[in-house]
Amino acid sequence: MVKLRLKRCGRKQRDVYRIVAIDVRAGIYRMNVGFYDTITSKTLTNFPAIIDFL
């Protein structure tokens, strides 16, 4: 089973998150499928990759 999760990156007081696909059963990171910036509220996603995993 594959789930989409947020992985925190960036500096102090400058949160940036990567949207990643993770295999829940094995706990294995699969692929980076997007990006979310909390300061500007921008979201960049790779929809074909997300649909392929789900």
mmCIF entry with sequence, helices, sheets and N, C-alpha, C, O atoms, coordinates in Angstrom:
data_MODEL
# 
_entry.id   MODEL 
# 
_entity.id                         1 
_entity.type                       polymer 
_entity.pdbx_number_of_molecules   1 
# 
_entity_poly.entity_id                      1 
_entity_poly.type                           'polypeptide(L)' 
_entity_poly.nstd_linkage                   no 
_entity_poly.nstd_monomer                   no 
_entity_poly.pdbx_seq_one_letter_code       MVKLRLKRCGRKQRDVYRIVAIDVRAGIYRMNVGFYDTITSKTLTNFPAIIDFL 
_entity_poly.pdbx_seq_one_letter_code_can   MVKLRLKRCGRKQRDVYRIVAIDVRAGIYRMNVGFYDTITSKTLTNFPAIIDFL 
_entity_poly.pdbx_strand_id                 A 
# 
loop_
_entity_poly_seq.entity_id 
_entity_poly_seq.num 
_entity_poly_seq.mon_id 
_entity_poly_seq.hetero 
1 1  MET n 
1 2  VAL n 
1 3  LYS n 
1 4  LEU n 
1 5  ARG n 
1 6  LEU n 
1 7  LYS n 
1 8  ARG n 
1 9  CYS n 
1 10 GLY n 
1 11 ARG n 
1 12 LYS n 
1 13 GLN n 
1 14 ARG n 
1 15 ASP n 
1 16 VAL n 
1 17 TYR n 
1 18 ARG n 
1 19 ILE n 
1 20 VAL n 
1 21 ALA n 
1 22 ILE n 
1 23 ASP n 
1 24 VAL n 
1 25 ARG n 
1 26 ALA n 
1 27 GLY n 
1 28 ILE n 
1 29 TYR n 
1 30 ARG n 
1 31 MET n 
1 32 ASN n 
1 33 VAL n 
1 34 GLY n 
1 35 PHE n 
1 36 TYR n 
1 37 ASP n 
1 38 THR n 
1 39 ILE n 
1 40 THR n 
1 41 SER n 
1 42 LYS n 
1 43 THR n 
1 44 LEU n 
1 45 THR n 
1 46 ASN n 
1 47 PHE n 
1 48 PRO n 
1 49 ALA n 
1 50 ILE n 
1 51 ILE n 
1 52 ASP n 
1 53 PHE n 
1 54 LEU n 
# 
_struct_asym.id          A 
_struct_asym.entity_id   1 
# 
_struct_conf.conf_type_id            HELX_P 
_struct_conf.id                      HELX_P1 
_struct_conf.pdbx_PDB_helix_id       AA1 
_struct_conf.beg_label_comp_id       PHE 
_struct_conf.beg_label_asym_id       A 
_struct_conf.beg_label_seq_id        47 
_struct_conf.pdbx_beg_PDB_ins_code   ? 
_struct_conf.end_label_comp_id       PHE 
_struct_conf.end_label_asym_id       A 
_struct_conf.end_label_seq_id        53 
_struct_conf.pdbx_end_PDB_ins_code   ? 
_struct_conf.beg_auth_comp_id        PHE 
_struct_conf.beg_auth_asym_id        A 
_struct_conf.beg_auth_seq_id         47 
_struct_conf.end_auth_comp_id        PHE 
_struct_conf.end_auth_asym_id        A 
_struct_conf.end_auth_seq_id         53 
_struct_conf.pdbx_PDB_helix_class    1 
_struct_conf.details                 ? 
_struct_conf.pdbx_PDB_helix_length   7 
# 
_struct_conf_type.id          HELX_P 
_struct_conf_type.criteria    ? 
_struct_conf_type.reference   ? 
# 
_struct_sheet.id               AA1 
_struct_sheet.type             ? 
_struct_sheet.number_strands   4 
_struct_sheet.details          ? 
# 
loop_
_struct_sheet_order.sheet_id 
_struct_sheet_order.range_id_1 
_struct_sheet_order.range_id_2 
_struct_sheet_order.offset 
_struct_sheet_order.sense 
AA1 1 2 ? anti-parallel 
AA1 2 3 ? anti-parallel 
AA1 3 4 ? anti-parallel 
# 
loop_
_struct_sheet_range.sheet_id 
_struct_sheet_range.id 
_struct_sheet_range.beg_label_comp_id 
_struct_sheet_range.beg_label_asym_id 
_struct_sheet_range.beg_label_seq_id 
_struct_sheet_range.pdbx_beg_PDB_ins_code 
_struct_sheet_range.end_label_comp_id 
_struct_sheet_range.end_label_asym_id 
_struct_sheet_range.end_label_seq_id 
_struct_sheet_range.pdbx_end_PDB_ins_code 
_struct_sheet_range.beg_auth_comp_id 
_struct_sheet_range.beg_auth_asym_id 
_struct_sheet_range.beg_auth_seq_id 
_struct_sheet_range.end_auth_comp_id 
_struct_sheet_range.end_auth_asym_id 
_struct_sheet_range.end_auth_seq_id 
AA1 1 VAL A 2  ? ARG A 11 ? VAL A 2  ARG A 11 
AA1 2 ARG A 14 ? ASP A 23 ? ARG A 14 ASP A 23 
AA1 3 ILE A 28 ? ASP A 37 ? ILE A 28 ASP A 37 
AA1 4 LYS A 42 ? THR A 45 ? LYS A 42 THR A 45 
# 
loop_
_atom_site.group_PDB 
_atom_site.id 
_atom_site.type_symbol 
_atom_site.label_atom_id 
_atom_site.label_alt_id 
_atom_site.label_comp_id 
_atom_site.label_asym_id 
_atom_site.label_entity_id 
_atom_site.label_seq_id 
_atom_site.pdbx_PDB_ins_code 
_atom_site.Cartn_x 
_atom_site.Cartn_y 
_atom_site.Cartn_z 
_atom_site.occupancy 
_atom_site.B_iso_or_equiv 
_atom_site.pdbx_formal_charge 
_atom_site.auth_seq_id 
_atom_site.auth_comp_id 
_atom_site.auth_asym_id 
_atom_site.auth_atom_id 
_atom_site.pdbx_PDB_model_num 
ATOM 1   N N  . MET A 1 1  ? 0.851  -1.171 0.000   1.00 0.00 ? 1  MET A N  1 
ATOM 2   C CA . MET A 1 1  ? 0.000  0.000  0.000   1.00 0.00 ? 1  MET A CA 1 
ATOM 3   C C  . MET A 1 1  ? 0.897  1.235  0.000   1.00 0.00 ? 1  MET A C  1 
ATOM 4   O O  . MET A 1 1  ? 1.863  1.312  0.759   1.00 0.00 ? 1  MET A O  1 
ATOM 5   N N  . VAL A 1 2  ? 0.573  2.180  -0.844  1.00 0.00 ? 2  VAL A N  1 
ATOM 6   C CA . VAL A 1 2  ? 1.362  3.401  -0.974  1.00 0.00 ? 2  VAL A CA 1 
ATOM 7   C C  . VAL A 1 2  ? 0.537  4.578  -0.477  1.00 0.00 ? 2  VAL A C  1 
ATOM 8   O O  . VAL A 1 2  ? -0.636 4.715  -0.825  1.00 0.00 ? 2  VAL A O  1 
ATOM 9   N N  . LYS A 1 3  ? 1.158  5.432  0.343   1.00 0.00 ? 3  LYS A N  1 
ATOM 10  C CA . LYS A 1 3  ? 0.495  6.634  0.845   1.00 0.00 ? 3  LYS A CA 1 
ATOM 11  C C  . LYS A 1 3  ? 1.338  7.857  0.508   1.00 0.00 ? 3  LYS A C  1 
ATOM 12  O O  . LYS A 1 3  ? 2.554  7.771  0.333   1.00 0.00 ? 3  LYS A O  1 
ATOM 13  N N  . LEU A 1 4  ? 0.661  8.994  0.421   1.00 0.00 ? 4  LEU A N  1 
ATOM 14  C CA . LEU A 1 4  ? 1.351  10.257 0.205   1.00 0.00 ? 4  LEU A CA 1 
ATOM 15  C C  . LEU A 1 4  ? 1.540  10.941 1.555   1.00 0.00 ? 4  LEU A C  1 
ATOM 16  O O  . LEU A 1 4  ? 0.603  11.037 2.348   1.00 0.00 ? 4  LEU A O  1 
ATOM 17  N N  . ARG A 1 5  ? 2.745  11.410 1.806   1.00 0.00 ? 5  ARG A N  1 
ATOM 18  C CA . ARG A 1 5  ? 3.059  12.067 3.077   1.00 0.00 ? 5  ARG A CA 1 
ATOM 19  C C  . ARG A 1 5  ? 3.873  13.318 2.824   1.00 0.00 ? 5  ARG A C  1 
ATOM 20  O O  . ARG A 1 5  ? 4.410  13.515 1.733   1.00 0.00 ? 5  ARG A O  1 
ATOM 21  N N  . LEU A 1 6  ? 3.962  14.169 3.848   1.00 0.00 ? 6  LEU A N  1 
ATOM 22  C CA . LEU A 1 6  ? 4.783  15.377 3.771   1.00 0.00 ? 6  LEU A CA 1 
ATOM 23  C C  . LEU A 1 6  ? 6.097  15.134 4.501   1.00 0.00 ? 6  LEU A C  1 
ATOM 24  O O  . LEU A 1 6  ? 6.108  14.634 5.626   1.00 0.00 ? 6  LEU A O  1 
ATOM 25  N N  . LYS A 1 7  ? 7.203  15.489 3.857   1.00 0.00 ? 7  LYS A N  1 
ATOM 26  C CA . LYS A 1 7  ? 8.528  15.368 4.450   1.00 0.00 ? 7  LYS A CA 1 
ATOM 27  C C  . LYS A 1 7  ? 9.071  16.781 4.635   1.00 0.00 ? 7  LYS A C  1 
ATOM 28  O O  . LYS A 1 7  ? 9.175  17.537 3.670   1.00 0.00 ? 7  LYS A O  1 
ATOM 29  N N  . ARG A 1 8  ? 9.413  17.137 5.860   1.00 0.00 ? 8  ARG A N  1 
ATOM 30  C CA . ARG A 1 8  ? 9.840  18.499 6.164   1.00 0.00 ? 8  ARG A CA 1 
ATOM 31  C C  . ARG A 1 8  ? 11.280 18.731 5.736   1.00 0.00 ? 8  ARG A C  1 
ATOM 32  O O  . ARG A 1 8  ? 12.162 17.912 5.995   1.00 0.00 ? 8  ARG A O  1 
ATOM 33  N N  . CYS A 1 9  ? 11.501 19.860 5.077   1.00 0.00 ? 9  CYS A N  1 
ATOM 34  C CA . CYS A 1 9  ? 12.830 20.279 4.638   1.00 0.00 ? 9  CYS A CA 1 
ATOM 35  C C  . CYS A 1 9  ? 12.957 21.767 4.917   1.00 0.00 ? 9  CYS A C  1 
ATOM 36  O O  . CYS A 1 9  ? 12.007 22.392 5.389   1.00 0.00 ? 9  CYS A O  1 
ATOM 37  N N  . GLY A 1 10 ? 14.088 22.325 4.640   1.00 0.00 ? 10 GLY A N  1 
ATOM 38  C CA . GLY A 1 10 ? 14.265 23.766 4.775   1.00 0.00 ? 10 GLY A CA 1 
ATOM 39  C C  . GLY A 1 10 ? 15.005 24.156 6.039   1.00 0.00 ? 10 GLY A C  1 
ATOM 40  O O  . GLY A 1 10 ? 15.519 23.313 6.773   1.00 0.00 ? 10 GLY A O  1 
ATOM 41  N N  . ARG A 1 11 ? 15.043 25.479 6.276   1.00 0.00 ? 11 ARG A N  1 
ATOM 42  C CA . ARG A 1 11 ? 15.757 26.028 7.417   1.00 0.00 ? 11 ARG A CA 1 
ATOM 43  C C  . ARG A 1 11 ? 14.812 26.274 8.583   1.00 0.00 ? 11 ARG A C  1 
ATOM 44  O O  . ARG A 1 11 ? 13.614 26.007 8.498   1.00 0.00 ? 11 ARG A O  1 
ATOM 45  N N  . LYS A 1 12 ? 15.373 26.787 9.672   1.00 0.00 ? 12 LYS A N  1 
ATOM 46  C CA . LYS A 1 12 ? 14.553 27.222 10.799  1.00 0.00 ? 12 LYS A CA 1 
ATOM 47  C C  . LYS A 1 12 ? 13.677 28.376 10.349  1.00 0.00 ? 12 LYS A C  1 
ATOM 48  O O  . LYS A 1 12 ? 14.123 29.234 9.587   1.00 0.00 ? 12 LYS A O  1 
ATOM 49  N N  . GLN A 1 13 ? 12.449 28.408 10.807  1.00 0.00 ? 13 GLN A N  1 
ATOM 50  C CA . GLN A 1 13 ? 11.486 29.466 10.495  1.00 0.00 ? 13 GLN A CA 1 
ATOM 51  C C  . GLN A 1 13 ? 11.168 29.566 9.004   1.00 0.00 ? 13 GLN A C  1 
ATOM 52  O O  . GLN A 1 13 ? 10.545 30.541 8.582   1.00 0.00 ? 13 GLN A O  1 
ATOM 53  N N  . ARG A 1 14 ? 11.573 28.597 8.202   1.00 0.00 ? 14 ARG A N  1 
ATOM 54  C CA . ARG A 1 14 ? 11.312 28.611 6.760   1.00 0.00 ? 14 ARG A CA 1 
ATOM 55  C C  . ARG A 1 14 ? 10.946 27.201 6.336   1.00 0.00 ? 14 ARG A C  1 
ATOM 56  O O  . ARG A 1 14 ? 11.718 26.513 5.668   1.00 0.00 ? 14 ARG A O  1 
ATOM 57  N N  . ASP A 1 15 ? 9.749  26.783 6.738   1.00 0.00 ? 15 ASP A N  1 
ATOM 58  C CA . ASP A 1 15 ? 9.318  25.419 6.481   1.00 0.00 ? 15 ASP A CA 1 
ATOM 59  C C  . ASP A 1 15 ? 8.994  25.208 5.011   1.00 0.00 ? 15 ASP A C  1 
ATOM 60  O O  . ASP A 1 15 ? 8.300  26.010 4.386   1.00 0.00 ? 15 ASP A O  1 
ATOM 61  N N  . VAL A 1 16 ? 9.505  24.125 4.482   1.00 0.00 ? 16 VAL A N  1 
ATOM 62  C CA . VAL A 1 16 ? 9.214  23.679 3.131   1.00 0.00 ? 16 VAL A CA 1 
ATOM 63  C C  . VAL A 1 16 ? 8.974  22.180 3.227   1.00 0.00 ? 16 VAL A C  1 
ATOM 64  O O  . VAL A 1 16 ? 9.710  21.472 3.914   1.00 0.00 ? 16 VAL A O  1 
ATOM 65  N N  . TYR A 1 17 ? 7.960  21.701 2.549   1.00 0.00 ? 17 TYR A N  1 
ATOM 66  C CA . TYR A 1 17 ? 7.631  20.286 2.610   1.00 0.00 ? 17 TYR A CA 1 
ATOM 67  C C  . TYR A 1 17 ? 7.701  19.663 1.232   1.00 0.00 ? 17 TYR A C  1 
ATOM 68  O O  . TYR A 1 17 ? 7.331  20.288 0.237   1.00 0.00 ? 17 TYR A O  1 
ATOM 69  N N  . ARG A 1 18 ? 8.175  18.430 1.176   1.00 0.00 ? 18 ARG A N  1 
ATOM 70  C CA . ARG A 1 18 ? 8.134  17.639 -0.051  1.00 0.00 ? 18 ARG A CA 1 
ATOM 71  C C  . ARG A 1 18 ? 7.003  16.633 0.095   1.00 0.00 ? 18 ARG A C  1 
ATOM 72  O O  . ARG A 1 18 ? 6.834  16.031 1.155   1.00 0.00 ? 18 ARG A O  1 
ATOM 73  N N  . ILE A 1 19 ? 6.244  16.454 -0.947  1.00 0.00 ? 19 ILE A N  1 
ATOM 74  C CA . ILE A 1 19 ? 5.190  15.446 -0.965  1.00 0.00 ? 19 ILE A CA 1 
ATOM 75  C C  . ILE A 1 19 ? 5.824  14.184 -1.530  1.00 0.00 ? 19 ILE A C  1 
ATOM 76  O O  . ILE A 1 19 ? 6.263  14.167 -2.680  1.00 0.00 ? 19 ILE A O  1 
ATOM 77  N N  . VAL A 1 20 ? 5.872  13.130 -0.726  1.00 0.00 ? 20 VAL A N  1 
ATOM 78  C CA . VAL A 1 20 ? 6.546  11.902 -1.132  1.00 0.00 ? 20 VAL A CA 1 
ATOM 79  C C  . VAL A 1 20 ? 5.581  10.729 -1.070  1.00 0.00 ? 20 VAL A C  1 
ATOM 80  O O  . VAL A 1 20 ? 4.635  10.721 -0.282  1.00 0.00 ? 20 VAL A O  1 
ATOM 81  N N  . ALA A 1 21 ? 5.835  9.745  -1.912  1.00 0.00 ? 21 ALA A N  1 
ATOM 82  C CA . ALA A 1 21 ? 5.089  8.490  -1.903  1.00 0.00 ? 21 ALA A CA 1 
ATOM 83  C C  . ALA A 1 21 ? 5.905  7.478  -1.101  1.00 0.00 ? 21 ALA A C  1 
ATOM 84  O O  . ALA A 1 21 ? 7.087  7.269  -1.375  1.00 0.00 ? 21 ALA A O  1 
ATOM 85  N N  . ILE A 1 22 ? 5.269  6.849  -0.106  1.00 0.00 ? 22 ILE A N  1 
ATOM 86  C CA . ILE A 1 22 ? 5.952  5.904  0.778   1.00 0.00 ? 22 ILE A CA 1 
ATOM 87  C C  . ILE A 1 22 ? 5.188  4.586  0.791   1.00 0.00 ? 22 ILE A C  1 
ATOM 88  O O  . ILE A 1 22 ? 3.962  4.572  0.893   1.00 0.00 ? 22 ILE A O  1 
ATOM 89  N N  . ASP A 1 23 ? 5.913  3.489  0.690   1.00 0.00 ? 23 ASP A N  1 
ATOM 90  C CA . ASP A 1 23 ? 5.320  2.166  0.839   1.00 0.00 ? 23 ASP A CA 1 
ATOM 91  C C  . ASP A 1 23 ? 5.120  1.923  2.325   1.00 0.00 ? 23 ASP A C  1 
ATOM 92  O O  . ASP A 1 23 ? 6.096  1.814  3.066   1.00 0.00 ? 23 ASP A O  1 
ATOM 93  N N  . VAL A 1 24 ? 3.879  1.837  2.771   1.00 0.00 ? 24 VAL A N  1 
ATOM 94  C CA . VAL A 1 24 ? 3.564  1.777  4.196   1.00 0.00 ? 24 VAL A CA 1 
ATOM 95  C C  . VAL A 1 24 ? 4.022  0.464  4.820   1.00 0.00 ? 24 VAL A C  1 
ATOM 96  O O  . VAL A 1 24 ? 4.527  0.462  5.943   1.00 0.00 ? 24 VAL A O  1 
ATOM 97  N N  . ARG A 1 25 ? 3.860  -0.630 4.128   1.00 0.00 ? 25 ARG A N  1 
ATOM 98  C CA . ARG A 1 25 ? 4.195  -1.936 4.707   1.00 0.00 ? 25 ARG A CA 1 
ATOM 99  C C  . ARG A 1 25 ? 5.693  -2.082 4.965   1.00 0.00 ? 25 ARG A C  1 
ATOM 100 O O  . ARG A 1 25 ? 6.102  -2.615 5.996   1.00 0.00 ? 25 ARG A O  1 
ATOM 101 N N  . ALA A 1 26 ? 6.505  -1.608 4.028   1.00 0.00 ? 26 ALA A N  1 
ATOM 102 C CA . ALA A 1 26 ? 7.951  -1.763 4.170   1.00 0.00 ? 26 ALA A CA 1 
ATOM 103 C C  . ALA A 1 26 ? 8.611  -0.519 4.746   1.00 0.00 ? 26 ALA A C  1 
ATOM 104 O O  . ALA A 1 26 ? 9.760  -0.583 5.185   1.00 0.00 ? 26 ALA A O  1 
ATOM 105 N N  . GLY A 1 27 ? 7.908  0.614  4.755   1.00 0.00 ? 27 GLY A N  1 
ATOM 106 C CA . GLY A 1 27 ? 8.480  1.858  5.245   1.00 0.00 ? 27 GLY A CA 1 
ATOM 107 C C  . GLY A 1 27 ? 9.524  2.429  4.303   1.00 0.00 ? 27 GLY A C  1 
ATOM 108 O O  . GLY A 1 27 ? 10.439 3.131  4.731   1.00 0.00 ? 27 GLY A O  1 
ATOM 109 N N  . ILE A 1 28 ? 9.386  2.127  3.022   1.00 0.00 ? 28 ILE A N  1 
ATOM 110 C CA . ILE A 1 28 ? 10.379 2.527  2.027   1.00 0.00 ? 28 ILE A CA 1 
ATOM 111 C C  . ILE A 1 28 ? 9.901  3.763  1.272   1.00 0.00 ? 28 ILE A C  1 
ATOM 112 O O  . ILE A 1 28 ? 8.760  3.829  0.814   1.00 0.00 ? 28 ILE A O  1 
ATOM 113 N N  . TYR A 1 29 ? 10.794 4.736  1.154   1.00 0.00 ? 29 TYR A N  1 
ATOM 114 C CA . TYR A 1 29 ? 10.533 5.932  0.366   1.00 0.00 ? 29 TYR A CA 1 
ATOM 115 C C  . TYR A 1 29 ? 10.550 5.547  -1.107  1.00 0.00 ? 29 TYR A C  1 
ATOM 116 O O  . TYR A 1 29 ? 11.483 4.893  -1.573  1.00 0.00 ? 29 TYR A O  1 
ATOM 117 N N  . ARG A 1 30 ? 9.502  5.960  -1.848  1.00 0.00 ? 30 ARG A N  1 
ATOM 118 C CA . ARG A 1 30 ? 9.412  5.593  -3.255  1.00 0.00 ? 30 ARG A CA 1 
ATOM 119 C C  . ARG A 1 30 ? 9.807  6.715  -4.203  1.00 0.00 ? 30 ARG A C  1 
ATOM 120 O O  . ARG A 1 30 ? 10.697 6.547  -5.037  1.00 0.00 ? 30 ARG A O  1 
ATOM 121 N N  . MET A 1 31 ? 9.140  7.865  -4.074  1.00 0.00 ? 31 MET A N  1 
ATOM 122 C CA . MET A 1 31 ? 9.392  8.920  -5.046  1.00 0.00 ? 31 MET A CA 1 
ATOM 123 C C  . MET A 1 31 ? 8.917  10.265 -4.519  1.00 0.00 ? 31 MET A C  1 
ATOM 124 O O  . MET A 1 31 ? 7.941  10.342 -3.773  1.00 0.00 ? 31 MET A O  1 
ATOM 125 N N  . ASN A 1 32 ? 9.613  11.318 -4.913  1.00 0.00 ? 32 ASN A N  1 
ATOM 126 C CA . ASN A 1 32 ? 9.201  12.673 -4.610  1.00 0.00 ? 32 ASN A CA 1 
ATOM 127 C C  . ASN A 1 32 ? 8.185  13.089 -5.672  1.00 0.00 ? 32 ASN A C  1 
ATOM 128 O O  . ASN A 1 32 ? 8.526  13.157 -6.853  1.00 0.00 ? 32 ASN A O  1 
ATOM 129 N N  . VAL A 1 33 ? 6.935  13.372 -5.268  1.00 0.00 ? 33 VAL A N  1 
ATOM 130 C CA . VAL A 1 33 ? 5.884  13.673 -6.245  1.00 0.00 ? 33 VAL A CA 1 
ATOM 131 C C  . VAL A 1 33 ? 5.381  15.106 -6.173  1.00 0.00 ? 33 VAL A C  1 
ATOM 132 O O  . VAL A 1 33 ? 4.489  15.481 -6.934  1.00 0.00 ? 33 VAL A O  1 
ATOM 133 N N  . GLY A 1 34 ? 5.932  15.913 -5.276  1.00 0.00 ? 34 GLY A N  1 
ATOM 134 C CA . GLY A 1 34 ? 5.468  17.291 -5.205  1.00 0.00 ? 34 GLY A CA 1 
ATOM 135 C C  . GLY A 1 34 ? 6.246  18.126 -4.214  1.00 0.00 ? 34 GLY A C  1 
ATOM 136 O O  . GLY A 1 34 ? 7.232  17.680 -3.628  1.00 0.00 ? 34 GLY A O  1 
ATOM 137 N N  . PHE A 1 35 ? 5.771  19.360 -4.042  1.00 0.00 ? 35 PHE A N  1 
ATOM 138 C CA . PHE A 1 35 ? 6.465  20.353 -3.229  1.00 0.00 ? 35 PHE A CA 1 
ATOM 139 C C  . PHE A 1 35 ? 5.422  21.298 -2.644  1.00 0.00 ? 35 PHE A C  1 
ATOM 140 O O  . PHE A 1 35 ? 4.495  21.700 -3.347  1.00 0.00 ? 35 PHE A O  1 
ATOM 141 N N  . TYR A 1 36 ? 5.559  21.661 -1.362  1.00 0.00 ? 36 TYR A N  1 
ATOM 142 C CA . TYR A 1 36 ? 4.634  22.598 -0.726  1.00 0.00 ? 36 TYR A CA 1 
ATOM 143 C C  . TYR A 1 36 ? 5.423  23.614 0.084   1.00 0.00 ? 36 TYR A C  1 
ATOM 144 O O  . TYR A 1 36 ? 6.220  23.245 0.947   1.00 0.00 ? 36 TYR A O  1 
ATOM 145 N N  . ASP A 1 37 ? 5.201  24.900 -0.194  1.00 0.00 ? 37 ASP A N  1 
ATOM 146 C CA . ASP A 1 37 ? 5.877  25.993 0.506   1.00 0.00 ? 37 ASP A CA 1 
ATOM 147 C C  . ASP A 1 37 ? 4.861  26.670 1.418   1.00 0.00 ? 37 ASP A C  1 
ATOM 148 O O  . ASP A 1 37 ? 3.843  27.174 0.942   1.00 0.00 ? 37 ASP A O  1 
ATOM 149 N N  . THR A 1 38 ? 5.127  26.687 2.733   1.00 0.00 ? 38 THR A N  1 
ATOM 150 C CA . THR A 1 38 ? 4.166  27.240 3.690   1.00 0.00 ? 38 THR A CA 1 
ATOM 151 C C  . THR A 1 38 ? 4.139  28.760 3.690   1.00 0.00 ? 38 THR A C  1 
ATOM 152 O O  . THR A 1 38 ? 3.104  29.347 4.004   1.00 0.00 ? 38 THR A O  1 
ATOM 153 N N  . ILE A 1 39 ? 5.226  29.407 3.352   1.00 0.00 ? 39 ILE A N  1 
ATOM 154 C CA . ILE A 1 39 ? 5.282  30.869 3.364   1.00 0.00 ? 39 ILE A CA 1 
ATOM 155 C C  . ILE A 1 39 ? 4.422  31.451 2.251   1.00 0.00 ? 39 ILE A C  1 
ATOM 156 O O  . ILE A 1 39 ? 3.612  32.345 2.498   1.00 0.00 ? 39 ILE A O  1 
ATOM 157 N N  . THR A 1 40 ? 4.588  30.956 1.039   1.00 0.00 ? 40 THR A N  1 
ATOM 158 C CA . THR A 1 40 ? 3.844  31.490 -0.101  1.00 0.00 ? 40 THR A CA 1 
ATOM 159 C C  . THR A 1 40 ? 2.595  30.684 -0.420  1.00 0.00 ? 40 THR A C  1 
ATOM 160 O O  . THR A 1 40 ? 1.824  31.074 -1.296  1.00 0.00 ? 40 THR A O  1 
ATOM 161 N N  . SER A 1 41 ? 2.380  29.574 0.266   1.00 0.00 ? 41 SER A N  1 
ATOM 162 C CA . SER A 1 41 ? 1.252  28.659 0.041   1.00 0.00 ? 41 SER A CA 1 
ATOM 163 C C  . SER A 1 41 ? 1.199  28.146 -1.394  1.00 0.00 ? 41 SER A C  1 
ATOM 164 O O  . SER A 1 41 ? 0.121  27.989 -1.968  1.00 0.00 ? 41 SER A O  1 
ATOM 165 N N  . LYS A 1 42 ? 2.365  27.887 -1.965  1.00 0.00 ? 42 LYS A N  1 
ATOM 166 C CA . LYS A 1 42 ? 2.432  27.324 -3.312  1.00 0.00 ? 42 LYS A CA 1 
ATOM 167 C C  . LYS A 1 42 ? 2.563  25.811 -3.222  1.00 0.00 ? 42 LYS A C  1 
ATOM 168 O O  . LYS A 1 42 ? 3.264  25.278 -2.362  1.00 0.00 ? 42 LYS A O  1 
ATOM 169 N N  . THR A 1 43 ? 1.875  25.139 -4.127  1.00 0.00 ? 43 THR A N  1 
ATOM 170 C CA . THR A 1 43 ? 1.961  23.691 -4.215  1.00 0.00 ? 43 THR A CA 1 
ATOM 171 C C  . THR A 1 43 ? 2.271  23.303 -5.655  1.00 0.00 ? 43 THR A C  1 
ATOM 172 O O  . THR A 1 43 ? 1.545  23.680 -6.575  1.00 0.00 ? 43 THR A O  1 
ATOM 173 N N  . LEU A 1 44 ? 3.335  22.561 -5.845  1.00 0.00 ? 44 LEU A N  1 
ATOM 174 C CA . LEU A 1 44 ? 3.691  22.038 -7.155  1.00 0.00 ? 44 LEU A CA 1 
ATOM 175 C C  . LEU A 1 44 ? 3.587  20.519 -7.075  1.00 0.00 ? 44 LEU A C  1 
ATOM 176 O O  . LEU A 1 44 ? 4.201  19.897 -6.207  1.00 0.00 ? 44 LEU A O  1 
ATOM 177 N N  . THR A 1 45 ? 2.816  19.924 -7.973  1.00 0.00 ? 45 THR A N  1 
ATOM 178 C CA . THR A 1 45 ? 2.634  18.477 -7.930  1.00 0.00 ? 45 THR A CA 1 
ATOM 179 C C  . THR A 1 45 ? 2.837  17.864 -9.300  1.00 0.00 ? 45 THR A C  1 
ATOM 180 O O  . THR A 1 45 ? 2.674  18.522 -10.327 1.00 0.00 ? 45 THR A O  1 
ATOM 181 N N  . ASN A 1 46 ? 3.191  16.607 -9.294  1.00 0.00 ? 46 ASN A N  1 
ATOM 182 C CA . ASN A 1 46 ? 3.342  15.814 -10.501 1.00 0.00 ? 46 ASN A CA 1 
ATOM 183 C C  . ASN A 1 46 ? 2.157  14.842 -10.543 1.00 0.00 ? 46 ASN A C  1 
ATOM 184 O O  . ASN A 1 46 ? 2.257  13.712 -10.063 1.00 0.00 ? 46 ASN A O  1 
ATOM 185 N N  . PHE A 1 47 ? 1.033  15.290 -11.121 1.00 0.00 ? 47 PHE A N  1 
ATOM 186 C CA . PHE A 1 47 ? -0.203 14.509 -11.089 1.00 0.00 ? 47 PHE A CA 1 
ATOM 187 C C  . PHE A 1 47 ? -0.098 13.140 -11.756 1.00 0.00 ? 47 PHE A C  1 
ATOM 188 O O  . PHE A 1 47 ? -0.659 12.185 -11.219 1.00 0.00 ? 47 PHE A O  1 
ATOM 189 N N  . PRO A 1 48 ? 0.585  12.982 -12.894 1.00 0.00 ? 48 PRO A N  1 
ATOM 190 C CA . PRO A 1 48 ? 0.698  11.625 -13.457 1.00 0.00 ? 48 PRO A CA 1 
ATOM 191 C C  . PRO A 1 48 ? 1.406  10.645 -12.516 1.00 0.00 ? 48 PRO A C  1 
ATOM 192 O O  . PRO A 1 48 ? 1.031  9.474  -12.453 1.00 0.00 ? 48 PRO A O  1 
ATOM 193 N N  . ALA A 1 49 ? 2.418  11.108 -11.790 1.00 0.00 ? 49 ALA A N  1 
ATOM 194 C CA . ALA A 1 49 ? 3.111  10.226 -10.852 1.00 0.00 ? 49 ALA A CA 1 
ATOM 195 C C  . ALA A 1 49 ? 2.238  9.868  -9.666  1.00 0.00 ? 49 ALA A C  1 
ATOM 196 O O  . ALA A 1 49 ? 2.270  8.733  -9.192  1.00 0.00 ? 49 ALA A O  1 
ATOM 197 N N  . ILE A 1 50 ? 1.441  10.846 -9.171  1.00 0.00 ? 50 ILE A N  1 
ATOM 198 C CA . ILE A 1 50 ? 0.547  10.585 -8.045  1.00 0.00 ? 50 ILE A CA 1 
ATOM 199 C C  . ILE A 1 50 ? -0.515 9.568  -8.422  1.00 0.00 ? 50 ILE A C  1 
ATOM 200 O O  . ILE A 1 50 ? -0.793 8.650  -7.651  1.00 0.00 ? 50 ILE A O  1 
ATOM 201 N N  . ILE A 1 51 ? -1.106 9.715  -9.584  1.00 0.00 ? 51 ILE A N  1 
ATOM 202 C CA . ILE A 1 51 ? -2.161 8.785  -10.021 1.00 0.00 ? 51 ILE A CA 1 
ATOM 203 C C  . ILE A 1 51 ? -1.571 7.404  -10.264 1.00 0.00 ? 51 ILE A C  1 
ATOM 204 O O  . ILE A 1 51 ? -2.227 6.396  -9.999  1.00 0.00 ? 51 ILE A O  1 
ATOM 205 N N  . ASP A 1 52 ? -0.352 7.346  -10.761 1.00 0.00 ? 52 ASP A N  1 
ATOM 206 C CA . ASP A 1 52 ? 0.308  6.061  -10.988 1.00 0.00 ? 52 ASP A CA 1 
ATOM 207 C C  . ASP A 1 52 ? 0.509  5.315  -9.669  1.00 0.00 ? 52 ASP A C  1 
ATOM 208 O O  . ASP A 1 52 ? 0.312  4.101  -9.614  1.00 0.00 ? 52 ASP A O  1 
ATOM 209 N N  . PHE A 1 53 ? 0.898  6.023  -8.609  1.00 0.00 ? 53 PHE A N  1 
ATOM 210 C CA . PHE A 1 53 ? 1.128  5.372  -7.319  1.00 0.00 ? 53 PHE A CA 1 
ATOM 211 C C  . PHE A 1 53 ? -0.177 4.977  -6.638  1.00 0.00 ? 53 PHE A C  1 
ATOM 212 O O  . PHE A 1 53 ? -0.252 3.908  -6.032  1.00 0.00 ? 53 PHE A O  1 
ATOM 213 N N  . LEU A 1 54 ? -1.207 5.817  -6.727  1.00 0.00 ? 54 LEU A N  1 
ATOM 214 C CA . LEU A 1 54 ? -2.458 5.511  -6.053  1.00 0.00 ? 54 LEU A CA 1 
ATOM 215 C C  . LEU A 1 54 ? -3.266 4.492  -6.839  1.00 0.00 ? 54 LEU A C  1 
ATOM 216 O O  . LEU A 1 54 ? -4.358 4.112  -6.417  1.00 0.00 ? 54 LEU A O  1 
# 
